[in-house]
């Protein structure tokens, strides 16, 4: 019985780390992967570096061509900021009845 009690704080530490660190990271990674899969031509986006533009082409190798004021640039889909782009393209408002 004493052996279990001596390991209890270590077990509790791993549970807390899972709940507050590992699980939220896994959830965010899943959301970012889903976001990258839902990108389509014509979407207005912001890269993680702060470049604003519009998607012109999407490729199967995980890259896309973005049109900005600097011209046409090729970026990885992973370089597109999920949070900033979501703010740029809010969901359509439902009409009031």
DSSP file (Angstrom, degrees, kcal/mol; ACC not computed):
  #  RESIDUE AA STRUCTURE BP1 BP2  ACC     N-H-->O    O-->H-N    N-H-->O    O-->H-N    TCO  KAPPA ALPHA  PHI   PSI    X-CA   Y-CA   Z-CA
    1    1 A X     >        0   0    0      0, 0.0     4,-1.7     0, 0.0     5,-0.1   0.000 360.0 360.0 360.0 -39.1    0.0    0.0    0.0
    2    2 A X  H  >  +     0   0    0      1,-0.2     4,-1.8     2,-0.2     5,-0.1   0.828 360.0  58.4 -66.8 -30.5    2.9    2.4    0.8
    3    3 A X  H  > S+     0   0    0      2,-0.2     4,-1.3     1,-0.2    -1,-0.2   0.900 105.6  48.7 -66.0 -39.7    4.4    1.8   -2.6
    4    4 A X  H  > S+     0   0    0      1,-0.2     4,-1.1     2,-0.2     3,-0.3   0.908 110.3  51.5 -65.3 -41.8    1.3    3.0   -4.3
    5    5 A X  H  X S+     0   0    0     -4,-1.7     4,-0.6     1,-0.2    -1,-0.2   0.833 106.8  53.6 -65.9 -32.2    1.2    6.1   -2.2
    6    6 A X  H  < S+     0   0    0     -4,-1.8     4,-0.3     1,-0.2    -1,-0.2   0.814 113.2  43.0 -73.1 -28.5    4.8    6.9   -3.0
    7    7 A X  H  X S+     0   0    0     -4,-1.3     4,-2.5    -3,-0.3     5,-0.2   0.595  92.0  87.5 -89.1 -12.5    4.1    6.7   -6.7
    8    8 A X  H  X S+     0   0    0     -4,-1.1     4,-2.8     1,-0.2     5,-0.2   0.892  85.8  50.4 -57.8 -44.9    0.8    8.6   -6.5
    9    9 A X  H  X S+     0   0    0     -4,-0.6     4,-2.1     1,-0.2    -1,-0.2   0.889 112.2  48.5 -62.1 -36.1    2.3   12.1   -6.8
   10   10 A X  H  > S+     0   0    0     -4,-0.3     4,-2.0     2,-0.2    -2,-0.2   0.922 112.9  46.9 -68.7 -43.2    4.3   11.0   -9.9
   11   11 A X  H  X S+     0   0    0     -4,-2.5     4,-2.1     1,-0.2    -2,-0.2   0.917 112.3  50.5 -62.4 -43.7    1.2    9.5  -11.5
   12   12 A X  H  X S+     0   0    0     -4,-2.8     4,-2.4    -5,-0.2    -1,-0.2   0.881 107.5  54.3 -62.8 -38.6   -0.8   12.6  -10.7
   13   13 A X  H  X S+     0   0    0     -4,-2.1     4,-2.5     1,-0.2    -1,-0.2   0.914 108.5  48.4 -61.7 -43.9    1.9   14.8  -12.3
   14   14 A X  H  X S+     0   0    0     -4,-2.0     4,-2.2     2,-0.2    -2,-0.2   0.885 111.0  50.7 -64.6 -38.7    1.7   12.8  -15.5
   15   15 A X  H  X S+     0   0    0     -4,-2.1     4,-2.5     2,-0.2    -2,-0.2   0.928 111.8  46.9 -63.9 -44.9   -2.1   13.1  -15.6
   16   16 A X  H  X S+     0   0    0     -4,-2.4     4,-2.5     1,-0.2     5,-0.3   0.912 111.5  51.2 -64.5 -42.5   -1.9   16.9  -15.0
   17   17 A X  H  X>S+     0   0    0     -4,-2.5     4,-2.3     1,-0.2     5,-1.6   0.905 111.3  48.6 -61.3 -41.0    0.7   17.2  -17.8
   18   18 A X  I  <>S+     0   0    0     -4,-2.2     5,-2.7     3,-0.2     6,-0.3   0.944 114.4  44.9 -63.4 -47.3   -1.5   15.3  -20.2
   19   19 A X  I  <5S+     0   0    0     -4,-2.5     5,-0.2     1,-0.2    -2,-0.2   0.863 125.2  29.9 -67.6 -36.5   -4.6   17.3  -19.4
   20   20 A X  I  <5S+     0   0    0     -4,-2.5    -1,-0.2    -5,-0.2    -2,-0.2   0.653 134.1  17.8-102.1 -16.1   -2.9   20.7  -19.6
   21   21 A X  I  X5S+     0   0    0     -4,-2.3     4,-1.4    -5,-0.3    -3,-0.2   0.753 123.6  37.0-119.3 -56.3   -0.1   20.3  -22.0
   22   22 A X  I  ><S+     0   0    0     -5,-1.6     4,-2.3     2,-0.2     5,-0.2   0.942 114.5  49.7 -72.6 -49.4   -0.3   17.3  -24.3
   23   23 A X  H  ><S+     0   0    0     -5,-2.7     4,-2.3     1,-0.2     5,-0.2   0.917 111.3  47.6 -61.4 -47.4   -4.0   17.1  -25.0
   24   24 A X  H  > S+     0   0    0     -6,-0.3     4,-2.4    -5,-0.2    -1,-0.2   0.887 111.7  51.8 -62.8 -35.7   -4.5   20.8  -26.0
   25   25 A X  H  X S+     0   0    0     -4,-1.4     4,-2.4     2,-0.2    -1,-0.2   0.916 110.2  48.3 -64.3 -42.1   -1.4   20.6  -28.3
   26   26 A X  H  X S+     0   0    0     -4,-2.3     4,-2.0     2,-0.2    -2,-0.2   0.896 111.8  50.1 -63.8 -39.9   -2.8   17.6  -30.0
   27   27 A X  H  X S+     0   0    0     -4,-2.3     4,-2.1     2,-0.2    -2,-0.2   0.912 111.7  47.5 -65.5 -42.9   -6.2   19.3  -30.4
   28   28 A X  H  X S+     0   0    0     -4,-2.4     4,-2.5     1,-0.2    -2,-0.2   0.903 110.5  51.9 -66.4 -40.6   -4.6   22.4  -31.9
   29   29 A X  H  X S+     0   0    0     -4,-2.4     4,-2.1     1,-0.2    -1,-0.2   0.891 109.8  50.0 -62.4 -39.1   -2.5   20.4  -34.3
   30   30 A X  H  X S+     0   0    0     -4,-2.0     4,-2.1     2,-0.2    -1,-0.2   0.905 110.9  49.0 -65.4 -41.9   -5.6   18.5  -35.5
   31   31 A X  H  X S+     0   0    0     -4,-2.1     4,-2.5     2,-0.2    -2,-0.2   0.901 111.1  49.7 -64.8 -41.1   -7.5   21.8  -36.0
   32   32 A X  H  X S+     0   0    0     -4,-2.5     4,-2.4     2,-0.2    -1,-0.2   0.883 110.5  50.0 -66.1 -37.9   -4.6   23.3  -38.0
   33   33 A X  H  X S+     0   0    0     -4,-2.1     4,-1.7     2,-0.2    -1,-0.2   0.908 112.5  47.1 -65.3 -41.4   -4.4   20.2  -40.2
   34   34 A X  H  X S+     0   0    0     -4,-2.1     4,-1.3     2,-0.2    -2,-0.2   0.896 111.2  52.4 -66.0 -40.6   -8.1   20.4  -40.8
   35   35 A X  H  X S+     0   0    0     -4,-2.5     4,-0.5     1,-0.2     3,-0.4   0.923 108.9  49.2 -60.5 -46.0   -7.8   24.2  -41.6
   36   36 A X  H >< S+     0   0    0     -4,-2.4     3,-0.7     1,-0.2    -1,-0.2   0.852 109.7  52.5 -63.9 -34.4   -5.0   23.5  -44.1
   37   37 A X  H 3< S+     0   0    0     -4,-1.7    -1,-0.2     1,-0.2    -2,-0.2   0.774 106.8  53.6 -72.1 -25.1   -7.1   20.8  -45.8
   38   38 A X  H 3< S+     0   0    0     -4,-1.3    -1,-0.2    -3,-0.4    -2,-0.2   0.488  80.1 117.2 -89.7  -3.5  -10.1   23.2  -46.1
   39   39 A X    <<  +     0   0    0     -3,-0.7     2,-0.3    -4,-0.5    -3,-0.0  -0.355  42.3 179.0 -64.4 144.8   -8.2   26.0  -47.9
   40   40 A X    >   -     0   0    0     17,-0.0     3,-1.7    -2,-0.0    15,-0.2  -0.930  36.5 -72.5-143.1 166.2   -9.4   26.7  -51.4
   41   41 A X  T 3  S+     0   0    0     -2,-0.3    15,-0.2     1,-0.2     3,-0.1  -0.304 115.7  27.3 -59.0 139.8   -8.7   29.1  -54.3
   42   42 A X  T 3  S+     0   0    0     13,-2.8    -1,-0.2     1,-0.3     2,-0.2   0.283  83.3 138.8  91.7 -10.5   -9.7   32.6  -53.7
   43   43 A X    <   -     0   0    0     -3,-1.7    12,-2.3    12,-0.1     2,-0.5  -0.463  52.6-130.7 -67.7 136.3   -9.4   32.5  -49.9
   44   44 A X  E     +A   54   0A   0     10,-0.2     2,-0.3    -2,-0.2    10,-0.2  -0.768  39.3 175.3 -85.8 131.9   -7.9   35.6  -48.4
   45   45 A X  E     -A   53   0A   0      8,-2.8     8,-2.2    -2,-0.5     2,-0.4  -0.849  31.2-144.5-135.6 167.5   -5.1   34.5  -46.0
   46   46 A X  E     -A   52   0A   0     35,-0.4    35,-2.4    -2,-0.3    39,-0.3  -0.998  23.4-138.2-131.2 130.6   -2.4   35.8  -43.7
   47   47 A X  B >   -D   80   0B   0      4,-2.2     3,-1.6    -2,-0.4    33,-0.3  -0.348  29.6-105.4 -81.1 168.4    0.9   33.9  -43.4
   48   48 A X  T 3  S+     0   0    0     31,-3.1    32,-0.1     1,-0.3    -1,-0.1   0.754 123.3  58.1 -65.2 -22.4    2.6   33.4  -40.0
   49   49 A X  T 3  S-     0   0    0     30,-0.4    -1,-0.3     2,-0.1    31,-0.1   0.524 123.9-104.4 -83.1  -6.7    5.2   36.0  -41.2
   50   50 A X    <   +     0   0    0     -3,-1.6     2,-0.4     1,-0.3    -2,-0.1   0.512  68.7 148.3  99.1   6.2    2.4   38.5  -41.7
   51   51 A X        -     0   0    0     17,-0.0    -4,-2.2     1,-0.0     2,-0.4  -0.625  34.8-150.0 -77.8 125.5    2.1   38.5  -45.5
   52   52 A X  E     +A   46   0A   0     -2,-0.4    17,-0.4    -6,-0.2     2,-0.3  -0.755  36.2 123.9 -93.5 141.1   -1.5   39.2  -46.6
   53   53 A X  E     -A   45   0A   0     -8,-2.2    -8,-2.8    -2,-0.4     2,-0.4  -0.969  52.3 -97.6-172.3-172.0   -2.7   37.7  -49.9
   54   54 A X  E     -AB  44  67A   0     13,-2.0    13,-3.0    -2,-0.3     2,-0.4  -0.982  37.7-112.7-129.3 138.8   -5.1   35.6  -51.8
   55   55 A X  E     + B   0  66A   0    -12,-2.3   -13,-2.8    -2,-0.4    11,-0.2  -0.567  35.6 169.7 -75.1 126.2   -4.7   31.9  -52.8
   56   56 A X  E     +     0   0A   0      9,-3.2     2,-0.3    -2,-0.4    -1,-0.2   0.802  65.5  13.0-100.0 -42.9   -4.3   31.4  -56.5
   57   57 A X  E     - B   0  65A   0      8,-1.3     8,-2.1   -17,-0.1     2,-0.4  -0.982  57.5-157.0-138.5 146.8   -3.2   27.8  -56.8
   58   58 A X  E     - B   0  64A   0     -2,-0.3     2,-0.3     6,-0.2     6,-0.2  -0.987  14.6-161.6-122.2 135.5   -3.1   24.8  -54.4
   59   59 A X    >   -     0   0    0      4,-2.6     3,-1.2    -2,-0.4     4,-0.2  -0.824  26.8-124.2-117.2 156.4   -0.8   21.8  -55.0
   60   60 A X  T 3  S+     0   0    0     -2,-0.3    -1,-0.1     1,-0.3     4,-0.1   0.672 103.5  71.5 -71.2 -18.0   -0.8   18.3  -53.7
   61   61 A X  T 3  S-     0   0    0      2,-0.1    -1,-0.3     1,-0.1     3,-0.1   0.360 122.0 -96.4 -83.1   8.6    2.7   18.6  -52.3
   62   62 A X  S <  S+     0   0    0     -3,-1.2    15,-3.0     1,-0.3    16,-0.4   0.632  89.7 112.2  89.9  15.6    1.5   20.9  -49.5
   63   63 A X  E     - C   0  76A   0     13,-0.3    -4,-2.6    -4,-0.2    -1,-0.3  -0.746  42.0-170.2-115.6 166.2    2.3   24.2  -51.2
   64   64 A X  E     -BC  58  75A   0     11,-2.8    11,-3.0    -2,-0.3     2,-0.5  -0.984  23.8-120.8-150.4 157.5    0.2   27.0  -52.6
   65   65 A X  E     -BC  57  74A   0     -8,-2.1    -9,-3.2    -2,-0.3    -8,-1.3  -0.901  29.3-164.2-103.2 127.3    0.7   30.1  -54.7
   66   66 A X  E     -BC  55  73A   0      7,-3.6     7,-2.9    -2,-0.5     2,-0.6  -0.924  10.4-145.4-115.4 134.3   -0.3   33.3  -53.0
   67   67 A X  E     +BC  54  72A   0    -13,-3.0   -13,-2.0    -2,-0.4     2,-0.2  -0.873  33.4 152.9 -98.5 126.2   -0.9   36.6  -54.8
   68   68 A X  E >   - C   0  71A   0      3,-2.5     3,-1.6    -2,-0.6   -15,-0.1  -0.746  63.4 -83.6-135.3-175.6    0.1   39.7  -52.8
   69   69 A X  T 3  S+     0   0    0    -17,-0.4     3,-0.1     1,-0.3   -16,-0.1   0.747 128.1  59.6 -65.4 -21.2    1.2   43.2  -53.5
   70   70 A X  T 3  S-     0   0    0      1,-0.3     2,-0.3     3,-0.0    -1,-0.3   0.544 118.9-108.1 -81.9  -7.2    4.7   41.8  -53.9
   71   71 A X  E <   -C   68   0A   0     -3,-1.6    -3,-2.5     2,-0.1     2,-0.5  -0.806  62.7 -19.6 115.6-158.6    3.5   39.5  -56.7
   72   72 A X  E     -C   67   0A   0     -2,-0.3     2,-0.3    -5,-0.2    -5,-0.2  -0.779  64.5-179.4 -92.5 128.4    3.0   35.8  -56.8
   73   73 A X  E     -C   66   0A   0     -7,-2.9    -7,-3.6    -2,-0.5     2,-0.5  -0.951  23.8-132.7-129.2 146.5    4.8   33.8  -54.1
   74   74 A X  E     +C   65   0A   0     -2,-0.3     2,-0.3    -9,-0.2    -9,-0.2  -0.873  33.4 170.8-101.6 128.2    4.9   30.1  -53.4
   75   75 A X  E     -C   64   0A   0    -11,-3.0   -11,-2.8    -2,-0.5     2,-0.3  -0.895  36.7-106.9-131.0 158.3    4.3   29.1  -49.7
   76   76 A X  E >   -C   63   0A   0     -2,-0.3     3,-1.4   -13,-0.2   -13,-0.3  -0.621  30.0-126.0 -76.2 145.2    3.8   25.9  -47.7
   77   77 A X  G >  S+     0   0    0    -15,-3.0     3,-1.7     1,-0.3   -14,-0.1   0.840 110.4  64.8 -61.1 -31.3    0.3   25.5  -46.5
   78   78 A X  G 3  S+     0   0    0    -16,-0.4    -1,-0.3     1,-0.3   -15,-0.1   0.692  90.7  65.9 -65.7 -17.7    1.7   25.2  -43.0
   79   79 A X  G <  S+     0   0    0     -3,-1.4   -31,-3.1     2,-0.1     2,-0.5   0.455  78.7  99.9 -84.0  -0.3    2.9   28.8  -43.2
   80   80 A X  B <  S-D   47   0B   0     -3,-1.7     2,-0.5   -33,-0.3   -33,-0.3  -0.770  78.3-125.2 -90.3 127.3   -0.7   30.1  -43.3
   81   81 A X     >  -     0   0    0    -35,-2.4     4,-1.6    -2,-0.5   -35,-0.4  -0.573  16.6-162.6 -76.8 121.1   -1.9   31.4  -39.9
   82   82 A X  H  > S+     0   0    0     -2,-0.5     4,-2.0     2,-0.2    -1,-0.2   0.931  87.5  46.3 -68.2 -46.4   -5.1   29.7  -38.8
   83   83 A X  H  > S+     0   0    0      1,-0.2     4,-1.5     2,-0.2    -1,-0.2   0.931 115.9  42.7 -67.0 -46.9   -6.0   32.3  -36.2
   84   84 A X  H  > S+     0   0    0      1,-0.2     4,-1.5     2,-0.2    -1,-0.2   0.878 114.8  50.0 -68.9 -37.1   -5.4   35.4  -38.3
   85   85 A X  H  X S+     0   0    0     -4,-1.6     4,-2.0   -39,-0.3    -1,-0.2   0.875 106.7  55.5 -69.7 -36.5   -7.0   34.0  -41.4
   86   86 A X  H  < S+     0   0    0     -4,-2.0    -1,-0.2     1,-0.2    -2,-0.2   0.868 108.7  48.3 -62.8 -35.9  -10.1   33.0  -39.4
   87   87 A X  H  < S+     0   0    0     -4,-1.5     3,-0.5     1,-0.2    -1,-0.2   0.835 110.3  52.2 -71.1 -32.2  -10.5   36.6  -38.2
   88   88 A X  H  < S+     0   0    0     -4,-1.5     2,-0.5     1,-0.3    -2,-0.2   0.848 116.7  39.1 -71.4 -34.7  -10.0   37.9  -41.8
   89   89 A X  S  < S-     0   0    0     -4,-2.0    -1,-0.3    -5,-0.1     3,-0.1  -0.694  81.8-172.4-116.6  75.1  -12.8   35.6  -43.1
   90   90 A X        -     0   0    0     -2,-0.5     3,-0.1    -3,-0.5    -3,-0.1  -0.325  35.3 -95.8 -66.6 151.8  -15.5   35.6  -40.5
   91   91 A X        -     0   0    0      1,-0.1    -1,-0.1    -5,-0.1     2,-0.0  -0.339  52.5 -88.8 -63.6 149.7  -18.4   33.1  -41.0
   92   92 A X        -     0   0    0      1,-0.1     2,-0.2    -3,-0.1    -1,-0.1  -0.341  45.7-114.7 -62.0 138.3  -21.4   34.6  -42.7
   93   93 A X        -     0   0    0     -3,-0.1     2,-0.3     1,-0.1    -1,-0.1  -0.483  27.3-116.2 -74.3 141.6  -23.9   36.2  -40.3
   94   94 A X        -     0   0    0     -2,-0.2     2,-0.1     1,-0.1    -1,-0.1  -0.585  34.6-108.7 -78.0 138.9  -27.3   34.5  -40.0
   95   95 A X        -     0   0    0     -2,-0.3     2,-0.3     1,-0.1    -1,-0.1  -0.389  30.0-118.8 -69.3 143.0  -30.2   36.7  -41.1
   96   96 A X              0   0    0      1,-0.1    -1,-0.1    -2,-0.1    -3,-0.0  -0.595 360.0 360.0 -81.7 142.7  -32.5   38.1  -38.5
   97   97 A X              0   0    0     -2,-0.3    -1,-0.1     0, 0.0    -2,-0.0   0.404 360.0 360.0-101.4 360.0  -36.1   37.1  -38.7
